[in-house]
Amino acid sequence: MGGLYLLAQKMGRQSIGSRVIAIACAGMLLINPLLLIYDVGFQLSFLAVMGLIYLAPIFKGFINIFARNKAKNIVEIISTTFAAQVFTLPIMIYNFGNLSFVSPITNILVLPIVYWLMIFGFLCSFAGAFFAGLGWIFSLPCYFLLSYFVWVIDFFSKPWAMKTFENVSLLWLAAAYLAIVVATRFLYKKYRQNFV
């Protein structure tokens, strides 16, 4: 789903991104309808991509008003993080019973190194397949990046950083998504010409 959305965005066809995601979702559900009920990963992926399509451009536009396009990468990280989290938050509270107060901060601290972690991880695996010493050299940046990654996750996973909810009802979940859809629709219509 994410790949199709990024492809539509790259081709300049972002307006049909939601249709592409809906088609991908329908195709996956035709193969296995139980994904919709039992696969939280599927639900989170679909909702996160919908957040990126509808909310990320609006958040980016609002943040750019204050940032004045000086910190483009930071604006991109913040807008995508918040957009995905707004859309996935109710399903996470419903399924896991936790609300993290610091997850946006954690994402901002961790997201910039994910790219480099993937690059060095690939180089380590590829080079290590042919020459163990070269694989070991490429593994050193991975070690330091992963150490930082684990430290951030460990530091922000303490009990002070979250609130636990018990027995969250399906009715609350439906009301939360109704509120998100109404608010997103309002913002999207109002600011579409300015930001999207």
C-alpha positions as CSV (number, residue, x, y, z in Angstrom):
1,M,0.0,0.0,0.0
2,G,2.8,2.4,0.9
3,G,4.7,1.6,-2.2
4,L,1.6,2.3,-4.4
5,Y,1.1,5.6,-2.6
6,L,4.7,6.7,-3.1
7,L,4.6,5.7,-6.7
8,A,1.5,7.8,-7.2
9,Q,3.1,10.7,-5.4
10,K,6.3,10.4,-7.5
11,M,4.2,10.4,-10.7
12,G,2.5,13.6,-9.6
13,R,-0.8,11.8,-9.1
14,Q,-1.3,12.3,-5.4
15,S,-4.9,13.1,-5.9
16,I,-5.6,9.5,-6.7
17,G,-3.4,8.2,-3.9
18,S,-6.4,7.3,-1.7
19,R,-8.1,5.4,-4.6
20,V,-4.9,3.4,-5.2
21,I,-4.7,2.5,-1.5
22,A,-8.4,1.6,-1.4
23,I,-7.8,-0.7,-4.4
24,A,-4.8,-2.3,-2.8
25,C,-6.7,-2.8,0.5
26,A,-9.7,-4.3,-1.3
27,G,-7.4,-6.7,-3.2
28,M,-5.7,-7.8,0.0
29,L,-9.1,-8.3,1.7
30,L,-10.3,-10.4,-1.3
31,I,-7.4,-12.7,-0.7
32,N,-7.9,-12.8,3.1
33,P,-10.9,-11.0,4.6
34,L,-9.8,-11.8,8.1
35,L,-7.0,-9.2,7.8
36,L,-9.5,-6.5,8.5
37,I,-10.5,-7.9,11.9
38,Y,-7.5,-9.9,13.2
39,D,-4.4,-8.2,11.6
40,V,-3.5,-5.1,13.6
41,G,-0.5,-4.5,11.3
42,F,-2.8,-4.3,8.3
43,Q,-5.1,-1.9,10.1
44,L,-2.1,0.3,11.2
45,S,-0.5,0.3,7.8
46,F,-3.7,1.3,6.0
47,L,-4.5,4.0,8.5
48,A,-1.0,5.4,8.6
49,V,-0.9,5.7,4.8
50,M,-4.4,7.5,4.8
51,G,-2.9,9.9,7.4
52,L,0.0,10.6,5.1
53,I,-2.3,11.3,2.2
54,Y,-4.8,13.5,3.9
55,L,-3.1,15.1,7.0
56,A,0.6,15.2,6.3
57,P,0.3,18.0,3.6
58,I,-1.9,20.1,6.0
59,F,0.5,19.6,8.9
60,K,3.4,20.4,6.6
61,G,1.7,23.6,5.4
62,F,1.0,24.7,9.0
63,I,4.5,24.0,10.2
64,N,6.0,25.7,7.1
65,I,4.3,28.9,8.1
66,F,6.5,29.0,11.2
67,A,9.6,27.3,9.8
68,R,9.7,29.3,6.6
69,N,11.0,26.3,4.7
70,K,14.4,26.6,6.4
71,A,14.3,23.1,7.9
72,K,12.7,21.0,5.1
73,N,13.8,17.6,6.4
74,I,12.6,18.4,10.0
75,V,9.3,19.7,8.7
76,E,8.8,16.5,6.6
77,I,9.6,14.3,9.6
78,I,7.3,16.2,12.0
79,S,4.4,16.4,9.6
80,T,4.5,12.7,8.6
81,T,5.0,11.6,12.2
82,F,2.0,13.5,13.5
83,A,-0.2,12.6,10.5
84,A,0.4,8.9,10.8
85,Q,0.0,9.0,14.6
86,V,-3.3,10.9,14.5
87,F,-4.8,8.2,12.2
88,T,-3.3,5.2,14.1
89,L,-3.7,6.4,17.7
90,P,-7.3,5.1,18.4
91,I,-6.5,1.6,17.0
92,M,-3.4,1.5,19.1
93,I,-5.2,2.5,22.2
94,Y,-8.0,0.0,21.5
95,N,-5.6,-3.0,20.8
96,F,-2.7,-2.3,23.1
97,G,-4.3,-0.1,25.8
98,N,-1.4,2.4,25.9
99,L,-1.1,6.0,25.0
100,S,2.5,7.3,24.6
101,F,3.0,10.9,25.5
102,V,6.5,11.0,23.9
103,S,6.1,8.9,20.7
104,P,6.3,12.0,18.4
105,I,9.6,13.0,20.1
106,T,10.9,9.4,19.8
107,N,10.0,9.3,16.1
108,I,11.8,12.6,15.5
109,L,14.9,11.4,17.3
110,V,15.0,8.0,15.6
111,L,13.6,8.6,12.0
112,P,16.7,10.4,10.6
113,I,19.0,7.4,11.3
114,V,16.7,4.8,9.8
115,Y,17.8,5.6,6.3
116,W,21.5,5.2,7.2
117,L,20.8,2.1,9.2
118,M,19.2,0.5,6.2
119,I,22.1,1.6,3.9
120,F,24.8,0.3,6.2
121,G,22.8,-2.9,7.0
122,F,22.5,-3.6,3.3
123,L,26.2,-2.9,2.7
124,C,27.1,-5.1,5.7
125,S,25.0,-8.0,4.4
126,F,26.1,-7.7,0.8
127,A,29.8,-7.1,1.5
128,G,29.9,-9.8,4.2
129,A,28.6,-12.4,1.7
130,F,31.8,-12.0,-0.3
131,F,34.4,-10.9,2.3
132,A,33.8,-11.2,6.0
133,G,36.3,-8.4,6.9
134,L,34.5,-5.9,4.7
135,G,31.1,-7.0,6.2
136,W,32.6,-6.4,9.7
137,I,33.7,-2.9,8.7
138,F,30.2,-2.0,7.5
139,S,28.7,-3.5,10.6
140,L,30.5,-0.9,12.8
141,P,28.2,2.0,11.8
142,C,25.2,-0.3,12.2
143,Y,26.3,-1.1,15.7
144,F,26.5,2.5,16.7
145,L,23.3,3.5,15.0
146,L,21.5,0.5,16.6
147,S,22.9,1.3,20.0
148,Y,21.5,4.9,19.7
149,F,18.2,3.5,18.4
150,V,17.8,1.0,21.3
151,W,18.9,3.7,23.8
152,V,16.2,6.1,22.6
153,I,13.5,3.4,22.6
154,D,14.5,2.2,26.1
155,F,14.6,5.7,27.5
156,F,11.2,6.6,26.2
157,S,9.5,3.3,27.1
158,K,9.4,4.0,30.8
159,P,6.0,4.1,32.7
160,W,6.2,7.9,33.0
161,A,6.0,8.2,29.3
162,M,2.6,6.5,28.8
163,K,-0.9,6.2,30.1
164,T,-2.6,2.8,30.2
165,F,-6.3,2.3,29.4
166,E,-8.3,-0.8,30.4
167,N,-11.3,-2.2,28.5
168,V,-11.5,0.3,25.7
169,S,-14.9,-0.2,23.9
170,L,-15.5,-0.6,20.2
171,L,-18.0,2.2,20.5
172,W,-15.2,4.6,21.7
173,L,-13.1,3.4,18.7
174,A,-15.9,4.2,16.3
175,A,-16.5,7.6,17.8
176,A,-12.7,8.4,17.7
177,Y,-12.5,7.6,14.0
178,L,-15.7,9.5,13.3
179,A,-14.2,12.6,14.9
180,I,-10.9,12.1,13.0
181,V,-12.7,11.7,9.7
182,V,-14.9,14.8,10.3
183,A,-11.9,16.9,11.4
184,T,-9.7,15.8,8.6
185,R,-12.4,16.4,6.0
186,F,-13.0,19.9,7.3
187,L,-9.2,20.7,7.3
188,Y,-8.7,19.1,3.9
189,K,-11.5,21.1,2.3
190,K,-10.6,24.4,4.1
191,Y,-6.8,24.3,3.5
192,R,-6.6,22.2,0.3
193,Q,-5.9,25.2,-1.9
194,N,-3.2,26.5,0.4
195,F,-1.3,23.4,1.4
196,V,-2.2,20.3,-0.6
